[in-house]
Amino acid sequence: MEALNEATFKELLETKQYRALWERLADSEPAHIADLLTSIPADEAVIAFRLLPKSLAISVFDYLDGAFQNQLLGAFSDQTARNFLEAMPPDDRAELLDEVPAKVARRLLQILSPDQRRVTMQLLGYEEGTAGREMTPLFVDLHSDMTVTQALDRVRRLAINQETVYECYVMDRRRYLTGTVSLKDLVIANPDARVTDIMKPDPPFVSTHTDREEVASELREHNLLAIPVVDAEQRLVGIITHDDVADIMEQEATEDIYRFGAVPGTERGYFTSRIFDVVRRRGVWLLLLIVVNTVTGAIIARQELLGEILILAAFIPLLIGTGGNVGAQSATVVIRGLATGEVKPRRALAVVLREAGIGSILGIVLGAIALGWAYMLGGNPKVAIVVSTTLVAISVMATLVGGALPFVFRLLKIDPALVSAPFITTIMDIFGVALYFGIAQMILRL
């Protein structure tokens, strides 16, 4: 059967052909269903999600981002929410609870079974960004005095619930890590041999308090499928798998890219954060950059030549500099969102309008500050109004340009990363000056 496309999915949902929709969804891949759910409003997504068979729904749930998972859990009964939470790997569950509001997190913790609650609380007890927070306690542990036959029996019993069985971790009676043994080595070994005779002793490991970037480096350096995590007493408490490390590397790369564009990251993720949180974080850096650009303006304004034209020229560096900075921030977050899949091309209009809204608020805040600043610097109230008004207009234009260009480049099959800060800055230099003197002509009647 042909894969369910977005148009058919929406049509079946809107016309309430739930039986046909159920049949088509049941034959679809979990990742594809997750994409379809994110393309419709949350209330409709809840209806569609409820049509899924339980096992498929659990698989789809894993592909959804934290904000969407939170919305679904809020619409479920306690028992249904518990089923989904307990089907999640403990590290993913801890990450979800870390992202949701505290009130929601308390509710979700309360509905977990005592054992699952204890495991989750243990992970949440470690500092964010450490191996303890990222690890999973689901691994196959073997005792060094076991025979190979006993070890394989234990692997079979534990396999269904563990994160991985390809590497097993050998401990002594005090739970100290003594070595590792691969499933392949167990399968080909003499059944009567002891695990201690075939294991690899003194394996690399990390502490629960090791920074997650260091964990990723260790796993790559030793070319491991997973790396064991030990507590302060050197007892084995969990492992971090290669797929967890891939997520860590992506998160760290995203943070670095956002910092490079002067866009501080958020715990909830940029595109799922509240707009005023984004404005606050971006505004601090933009205000600092305005201060720096004002230095150039002050130097020009202090020259001996006087007149309105010269005063206007004094603020050009501040305005076009701010336009370039605002646009580069928007381009940075959109390019990264496209690269990670957080932003879908079909959401281009919504993303650009969101950026324009952020630009409007940033412009109003920065414009109000610049109004007083420009008056103190130039002593001319009309010029101050021109500067303030232009700053608002430039902020909106910069976010529109910075938000839209990556989508345009992608449509033209050009790498959106080419929409770099210099490219945005050049565009804003041209349009920023044109805007500035256009507004000046209207207000000052030059």
C-alpha positions in Angstrom: 0.0 0.0 0.0 1.2 3.5 -0.8 2.5 5.5 2.1 0.0 7.8 3.7 0.7 11.4 2.6 -0.1 14.5 4.5 -3.0 15.6 2.3 -4.8 12.3 2.6 -4.1 12.1 6.3 -5.7 15.6 6.9 -8.6 14.7 4.6 -9.4 11.5 6.4 -9.2 13.2 9.8 -11.3 16.2 8.7 -14.0 14.0 7.2 -13.9 11.8 10.3 -13.2 8.6 8.3 -11.6 7.1 11.4 -11.8 3.5 10.3 -9.9 4.2 7.0 -7.5 6.4 8.9 -6.8 3.7 11.5 -6.1 1.2 8.7 -3.7 3.5 6.9 -1.9 4.5 10.1 -1.5 0.9 11.2 0.5 0.3 7.9 2.8 3.3 8.4 6.2 3.6 9.9 6.3 5.2 13.4 8.7 8.1 12.3 6.3 8.9 9.4 3.3 9.0 11.7 5.2 11.3 14.1 5.8 13.7 11.2 2.1 13.6 10.2 1.1 14.4 13.8 3.3 17.4 14.0 1.7 18.8 10.8 -1.7 19.3 12.4 -3.0 21.3 15.5 -2.4 19.6 18.8 -6.1 18.9 19.5 -6.5 17.0 16.2 -3.2 15.2 16.8 -4.5 13.8 20.1 -7.5 12.4 18.2 -5.3 10.8 15.5 -2.9 9.4 18.1 -5.7 7.7 20.0 -6.5 5.7 16.9 -3.1 4.0 16.9 -2.7 0.4 18.2 -1.0 0.5 21.6 2.3 -1.0 20.5 2.5 1.3 17.5 1.5 4.3 19.6 4.4 3.7 22.0 6.8 3.6 19.1 5.4 6.8 17.6 5.6 8.5 21.0 9.4 8.0 21.1 9.7 10.0 17.8 7.9 13.0 19.1 9.7 16.0 20.7 9.3 16.7 24.4 6.7 19.5 23.9 4.5 17.3 21.9 4.9 14.4 24.3 3.9 16.7 27.1 0.7 17.8 25.3 -0.3 14.2 24.7 0.4 13.2 28.3 -1.8 16.0 29.5 -4.7 14.7 27.4 -4.3 11.1 28.7 -5.8 9.5 31.8 -3.3 8.7 34.5 -3.3 5.0 33.6 -2.6 5.7 29.9 0.0 8.3 30.7 1.7 5.8 33.0 1.8 3.1 30.3 3.6 5.5 27.9 6.0 6.8 30.5 7.0 3.4 31.7 7.5 2.2 28.1 10.1 4.9 27.7 13.8 4.3 28.4 14.6 5.8 31.9 17.0 8.4 30.5 14.5 9.6 27.9 11.8 9.7 30.6 14.1 11.8 32.9 14.8 14.2 30.0 11.0 14.6 29.4 10.3 15.3 33.0 13.1 17.8 33.1 11.5 19.7 30.2 7.9 19.9 31.4 6.7 22.5 34.0 7.3 21.5 37.6 3.5 20.9 38.3 3.3 18.5 35.3 6.5 16.7 36.4 5.1 16.1 39.9 1.9 14.7 38.5 3.8 12.3 36.1 6.1 11.2 38.9 3.2 10.3 41.1 1.6 8.1 38.6 4.7 6.0 38.0 5.1 2.7 39.8 7.4 2.8 42.9 10.3 1.1 41.1 10.1 3.3 38.0 9.7 6.4 40.2 12.8 5.4 42.1 14.9 4.9 38.9 13.7 8.2 37.5 14.3 10.2 40.6 17.8 8.7 40.8 18.6 10.1 37.3 17.0 13.4 38.0 19.2 13.7 41.1 22.3 14.1 39.0 23.4 17.5 37.7 22.2 18.4 34.3 24.7 17.9 31.5 26.5 15.0 33.4 26.8 11.4 32.6 24.5 10.5 35.5 21.7 12.4 33.9 22.3 10.9 30.4 22.8 7.3 31.4 20.4 4.4 31.4 20.3 1.8 34.1 19.1 -0.8 31.6 22.1 -3.0 30.8 23.1 -6.6 31.1 25.3 -7.2 34.1 27.2 -10.5 34.6 29.1 -11.9 37.6 32.7 -12.7 37.0 32.4 -16.3 38.4 29.5 -17.2 36.1 30.0 -19.8 33.4 29.3 -18.9 29.8 26.2 -21.0 29.8 24.9 -19.2 32.9 25.8 -15.8 31.3 23.9 -16.6 28.1 20.8 -17.7 30.2 20.9 -14.3 32.0 21.3 -12.5 28.7 18.1 -14.2 27.4 16.2 -13.4 30.5 17.2 -9.7 30.5 17.4 -9.0 26.8 13.8 -7.9 26.2 14.0 -5.0 28.7 17.6 -3.8 28.3 18.9 -0.9 26.2 21.5 -3.2 24.5 22.8 -6.8 24.8 25.7 -6.6 22.4 28.0 -5.6 25.2 27.7 -7.1 28.7 29.3 -5.7 31.9 31.1 -7.9 34.3 31.0 -7.1 38.0 32.2 -8.7 41.2 30.0 -9.3 44.2 30.4 -5.7 45.4 29.2 -4.4 41.9 32.6 -3.1 41.0 33.2 -3.1 37.3 35.9 -5.6 36.4 35.5 -6.0 32.7 33.3 -6.3 29.6 32.4 -9.2 27.3 30.6 -9.0 24.0 27.7 -11.2 23.0 29.8 -12.6 20.1 32.5 -13.7 22.6 29.9 -15.4 24.7 28.3 -17.2 21.8 31.6 -18.7 20.4 33.2 -19.4 23.8 33.3 -22.9 25.5 30.0 -23.2 27.5 31.9 -24.3 30.6 34.4 -21.5 30.5 34.2 -18.7 33.1 33.2 -15.2 32.2 36.3 -13.9 33.9 38.5 -15.9 31.5 37.0 -14.4 28.3 36.2 -10.8 29.4 38.2 -7.7 28.6 39.6 -6.4 31.9 39.9 -2.8 33.0 37.5 -1.3 30.5 37.2 2.5 30.0 34.4 4.1 32.1 33.2 7.5 33.2 31.9 8.9 36.5 28.3 9.9 37.1 29.6 13.5 37.4 31.6 13.5 34.1 30.6 16.2 31.7 28.5 14.8 28.8 30.9 16.3 26.2 33.8 14.3 27.8 31.6 11.2 27.7 31.1 11.6 24.0 34.8 12.1 23.5 35.6 9.0 25.5 33.1 6.8 23.6 34.4 8.0 20.2 38.1 7.6 21.2 37.6 4.0 22.3 35.1 3.2 19.5 32.6 1.7 21.9 28.9 0.8 21.4 28.3 2.0 25.0 30.4 3.2 27.9 29.8 2.2 31.5 29.1 4.8 34.2 30.2 4.3 37.8 29.3 6.2 41.0 31.5 7.7 43.6 32.2 4.3 45.1 33.2 2.9 41.7 30.1 0.8 41.5 28.5 0.2 38.1 25.2 2.2 37.9 24.5 2.6 34.2 25.7 2.9 30.6 25.6 5.6 27.9 25.0 4.1 24.5 26.2 5.4 21.1 22.8 6.7 20.1 22.7 8.7 23.4 26.1 10.2 22.5 24.8 11.1 19.0 22.0 13.1 20.7 24.6 14.7 23.1 26.8 15.7 20.2 23.8 17.2 18.3 22.7 19.2 21.4 26.2 20.4 22.1 26.7 21.4 18.5 23.4 23.3 18.5 24.4 25.2 21.7 27.7 26.1 20.1 26.1 27.3 16.9 23.5 29.4 18.9 26.3 30.9 20.9 28.2 31.7 17.7 25.2 33.6 16.5 24.7 35.3 19.9 21.5 33.4 20.5 21.7 31.8 24.0 20.0 28.4 24.0 17.0 27.4 26.1 16.2 24.3 28.1 12.9 23.8 26.1 14.5 24.3 22.7 14.4 27.5 20.6 11.3 26.8 18.5 9.2 25.5 21.5 10.2 28.3 23.9 7.9 31.1 24.8 8.4 34.2 22.6 9.1 36.5 25.5 11.8 34.1 26.8 13.5 34.2 23.4 13.2 38.0 23.3 14.8 38.3 26.8 17.7 36.1 25.8 18.3 37.6 22.5 17.7 41.2 23.7 20.5 41.1 26.2 23.1 40.4 23.6 21.6 42.8 21.1 21.6 45.6 23.7 25.3 44.9 24.4 26.0 45.1 20.6 24.1 48.4 20.4 26.4 49.8 23.1 29.4 48.7 21.1 28.0 50.3 17.9 27.2 53.5 19.8 30.9 54.0 20.3 31.3 54.6 16.6 28.3 56.9 16.6 29.7 58.9 19.5 33.0 59.4 17.6 31.2 60.8 14.6 28.8 62.9 16.6 31.7 64.6 18.4 33.2 66.0 15.2 33.3 69.8 14.7 30.9 69.7 11.8 27.3 70.2 13.0 23.9 69.9 11.4 21.1 67.3 11.2 22.7 65.4 8.3 25.8 64.8 10.3 23.8 63.8 13.4 21.9 61.3 11.2 25.2 59.9 9.9 26.4 59.3 13.5 23.7 56.7 14.1 24.3 54.7 10.9 26.7 52.2 12.5 24.3 51.5 15.3 21.3 50.9 13.1 22.9 48.7 10.3 25.0 46.9 13.0 21.8 46.0 14.9 20.1 44.9 11.7 23.0 42.6 10.8 23.0 41.1 14.3 19.3 40.6 14.5 19.2 39.0 11.1 22.2 36.8 11.8 20.5 35.5 15.0 17.3 34.5 13.1 19.3 32.9 10.3 21.4 30.9 12.8 18.4 29.4 14.6 16.5 28.6 11.3 19.5 27.0 9.6 20.2 24.9 12.7 16.5 23.9 12.9 16.5 22.8 9.3 19.7 20.8 9.9 18.4 19.0 12.9 14.8 18.4 11.6 13.3 20.6 14.3 12.0 22.9 11.6 10.2 21.4 8.6 10.1 23.3 5.2 6.3 23.1 5.2 6.3 25.3 8.3 8.3 28.0 6.6 5.6 30.7 6.8 4.8 30.0 10.5 8.5 30.1 11.4 9.1 33.4 9.5 6.1 35.0 11.0 7.2 33.9 14.5 10.6 35.4 13.9 9.0 38.6 12.6 6.9 38.7 15.8 10.1 38.3 17.9 11.7 41.1 15.8 8.8 43.4 16.4 9.1 43.0 20.2 12.9 43.3 20.1 12.6 46.4 18.0 10.1 48.1 20.3 12.2 47.3 23.4 15.5 48.4 21.7 13.8 51.3 20.0 12.5 52.7 23.4 16.0 52.4 24.8 17.6 54.0 21.7 15.1 56.9 21.8 16.6 58.2 25.1 20.1 57.2 24.1 19.9 59.1 20.7 18.5 62.2 22.4 21.3 62.3 24.9 23.9 61.7 22.2 22.6 64.1 19.6 20.4 66.5 21.6 17.7 66.5 18.8 14.3 65.0 19.6 13.3 64.6 15.9 16.5 62.7 15.2 16.0 60.5 18.2 12.5 59.6 16.9 14.0 58.8 13.5 16.6 56.5 15.1 14.0 54.8 17.3 11.5 54.3 14.5 14.2 53.0 12.2 15.4 50.5 14.8 11.9 49.0 15.1 11.6 48.7 11.3 15.1 47.3 10.8 14.5 44.7 13.6 11.4 43.5 11.9 13.0 43.4 8.4 16.1 41.7 9.7 14.1 38.8 11.3 12.0 38.5 8.1 15.2 38.3 5.9 17.1 36.1 8.3 14.2 33.8 8.8 13.1 33.5 5.2 16.5 33.3 3.3 17.4 29.8 4.6 14.0 28.5 3.3 14.6 30.2 -0.1 18.1 28.8 -0.4 16.7 25.3 0.4 14.0 25.7 -2.2 16.7 26.6 -4.7 18.6 23.5 -3.6 21.5 25.6 -2.2 22.9 24.8 1.2 21.1 27.1 3.7 24.4 27.4 5.7 25.6 29.7 2.9 23.2 32.3 4.4 26.0 33.3 6.7 26.3 36.4 9.0 28.2 38.4 6.3 25.5 37.7 3.7 22.7 38.9 6.1 24.8 41.9 7.2 25.4 43.0 3.6 21.6 42.9 2.8 20.8 44.8 6.0 23.5 47.4 5.2 21.7 48.2 2.0 18.1 48.1 3.2 19.0 49.5 6.6 20.5 52.7 5.2 17.6 53.1 2.7 15.0 52.6 5.5 16.9 55.1 7.7 17.0 57.9 5.3 13.5 57.2 4.0 12.1 57.6 7.5 14.3 60.6 8.1 12.9 62.3 5.0 9.4 61.7 6.2 10.0 62.9 9.8 12.5 65.7 9.2 11.1 66.8 5.8 14.7 67.0 4.4 
